[in-house]
Amino acid sequence: MAALPSLWLWLGLLAGAGWAPAAHAVSLEIRSALSTPALQANDKAYPESGQQVPVSLPDEWARSRPGSSGPIWYRVQFQPLTDLEPDELMALFIEHVCSSADVYLNGQLVHSSGRLTEPLINNCNHPQLVTLPAGLIKAGGNRIDIKLAGYPLAEVGSRQRAGALSALQVGPQSELAQRHAGLTAVQVWAPQAVSATLLLMGGFMFVLGFINRRESHLAYFGALSVGWALFDSRLWLRGVPVLQLGHSAIEFLLCAMLGFITWAAVQFLLRYARKRHRAVDVGLPVQSALLAVSLVLAGKAGLHDLAAVWYVLLALEVAAAAVWHLHHQRHARSVWLMAGLLSTVILAGGIEFAAQWTGARPLAAHLAQLAVPVIFVVVGLRLVQQHGWALYRAEQGKAQLELRVREATSEIERNFRQLAELRVEQVTERERKRIAADLHDDLGAKLLTIVHTSDNERISTLAREALEEMRLSVRGLTGRPVRLADALGDWRAEVVSRLAQAGIEGDWEAPEDLPQTLSARAYVQTTRILREATSNIIKHSGADHCSVSASLTDGDFHLVVQDNGHGISAEVDGRLDRGHGLASMKNRAKQLQGQCLVESGPGYGTVIRLTLPLDRAIEGA
Amino acid sequence: MKTILLLEDLPEIRVWLRKLVLEVFPGATISESARVHDAIELVAAVKFDLALIDLGLPDGSGVDVVTRLRDMQPEAQSVVVTIHDDDEHLFPALQAGAFGYILKEQARELITEQLQRISQGEPPLSPSIARRVMAYFSAKAKPQPNLNAMPNVSLTDRESEVLLRVAKGYTLPEIGVQLGLSRHTIADYVKQIYRKLNVSSRAEAALEAQRLGLFR
């Protein structure tokens, strides 16, 4: 969009260069001449014997001698300029000469714009500046003879390229050179520059669009640009240097090129609006082919008339596509830009049609010719900009997507891990329950039978103990953490009621409402230790009083069981260890990373100190 | 002369229990059964004073028999005799209307004593069962929809006090001393707690059935 102001500035400069010399008064404008057809194509002098016809300049063959292909001789007379500065050269300036001419001053050849035989050099868009050598200029009167070769209107696609000679200007060389340079800039150099730009940009965009099929409008625009760049070569290309194509072949190619350009333009306008029409996809190539075939059939004599019909048709198609595009895109943000550019193109087309119709070729027509490729360059830049933005956004989107995919992946992995853990937990839990049920139903029932059917008291007791062990183990398998307060309640109920049944006075001290928890295993092991200790007191100690105290210090759980019995003597300890289960009590404490100390001596009673680290007991050591 | 139902699948244990029951209740008429199905048929046919019911049976759970007995013979006392000492197995039986429980592997004298106590209206209550009962009633105390349809069964302060002390590990005689009450009164509280647990559970079950549309 930033290109727009600079575009106008540039056009203004070009226009200024073109207009500046028009204000000069010194030069002499010659608007009438004598003309006569050449006797032979290779005449080297004005045929004095021929029929002299006065003509007014500019002389368009299409009007003055339709069908003629020359060469035609023109003769003008002029008086040398009197107000020339010393050392100033005189020059002849011909704004428009089509196709090519030789210039003679007083019978001497002073300038040739190119070959006058087929194929003619095309100078139609090239203004001619002829320096008039001072030595040849006579004080009395001078004559300039111009031998012009050109093509009849019927054989060319555009009136611009039909045989014609503009008015002549004679004046100071410096002034006319300036004017010549200005017009050449507008009519030759600028189109050359724009064509080169368009060719390069168009090729680039075509490749871009061709690779990325979703951006097919870029490919069509590239094709349009390249096509137009080639088409614009008519403005500055004087002859095809290598191929030696005949004139009619070049005209045919130029006209046929318009079919291709229309194809690309209409498709671009559709695709840019994200639309595809099957009929258009097929119709446009067919039309291009039809155009080419019809031109061949018409032959060189019918070229101009047929081409004129085609121009109107193609122009209408493009205009319709432009209107459709703008209507379809009327809600788009940058529609005003496209609207401005498209209407400029349509305006330029209108000017071109007017120029064709009237035969006049004012500066505006040249500028209009120039405006179209310039607008293409602007649109091209705009498209590249959009493409760049889209690319940038796509990159950003991709980066975001990658981020999201990474996040989602880690989320899924996390969930999966949790799920797997949960499943393992569930399976483990189910298995534990099954084992527990089996143990109860089978092992439990058998042990129970032994307990109640054995005649041997010792075996009964052992079976009962085994049953208790089994139940504790099962609870350890299936258990959840137990609140320390609940555990103390259970232990108290068991110890105190057992001691009471044995006639031993029990004394229990424990803090209340402890929030800590014990792992199921720690609960089970502690229950066994306590049960063993209670059994020992009942069976072996001979005590009549027992105190149990529980306390909590620095994350350690302490349980002290003290009796006033006769204690365990050293030798008895060693021998009766199994019966007392002291080793298994210590072993169980060790499994919980705690310790179980037994202090005893004959006559003192026994003190059992159990210490468990609570945090490990919670973890389920 | 008592009529007693004995539901137990292990033959040796059944024989042993029968002997034990006859020692406690001499001259009692004992109907034996090894399966839930047979026991339910017996319940329909015979009027019992006492039922000793095992929980894990080959064709189902003894809880069904407890329920059936509660419905058909409310005055009969159901006692769960089981190898499971954990409240997860015992609590449903108590909710269904069991009046206490006896752990099978206990020594013969202990079971004898417990049976006598139960028949005298002194059911046992362990700390873990007491905690379970407390949790049950405190959950019920929270406002619930549709509560109007339920009989307002809640524990008295004294009953709650007894429960709390049992949960802390105090024995019933100790609690009697602490509260300055007779052992008999404490036993009455425990009986009342069992009864309320059953009534409330039945009401809850009925409400649940209604909610599920079983009564419509």
Boltz contact constraints between the chains, C-beta under 6 A:
constraints:
  - contact:
      token1: [A, 440]
      token2: [B, 83]
      max_distance: 6.0
  - contact:
      token1: [A, 444]
      token2: [B, 83]
      max_distance: 6.0
  - contact:
      token1: [A, 445]
      token2: [B, 10]
      max_distance: 6.0
  - contact:
      token1: [A, 448]
      token2: [B, 83]
      max_distance: 6.0
  - contact:
      token1: [A, 448]
      token2: [B, 104]
      max_distance: 6.0
  - contact:
      token1: [A, 448]
      token2: [B, 105]
      max_distance: 6.0
  - contact:
      token1: [A, 449]
      token2: [B, 12]
      max_distance: 6.0
  - contact:
      token1: [A, 451]
      token2: [B, 105]
      max_distance: 6.0
  - contact:
      token1: [A, 452]
      token2: [B, 16]
      max_distance: 6.0
  - contact:
      token1: [A, 453]
      token2: [B, 12]
      max_distance: 6.0
  - contact:
      token1: [A, 464]
      token2: [B, 105]
      max_distance: 6.0
  - contact:
      token1: [A, 467]
      token2: [B, 105]
      max_distance: 6.0
  - contact:
      token1: [A, 489]
      token2: [B, 127]
      max_distance: 6.0
  - contact:
      token1: [A, 489]
      token2: [B, 167]
      max_distance: 6.0
  - contact:
      token1: [A, 489]
      token2: [B, 168]
      max_distance: 6.0
  - contact:
      token1: [A, 489]
      token2: [B, 169]
      max_distance: 6.0
  - contact:
      token1: [A, 490]
      token2: [B, 127]
      max_distance: 6.0
  - contact:
      token1: [A, 492]
      token2: [B, 169]
      max_distance: 6.0
  - contact:
      token1: [A, 493]
      token2: [B, 127]
      max_distance: 6.0
  - contact:
      token1: [A, 493]
      token2: [B, 169]
      max_distance: 6.0
  - contact:
      token1: [A, 496]
      token2: [B, 171]
      max_distance: 6.0
  - contact:
      token1: [A, 497]
      token2: [B, 171]
      max_distance: 6.0
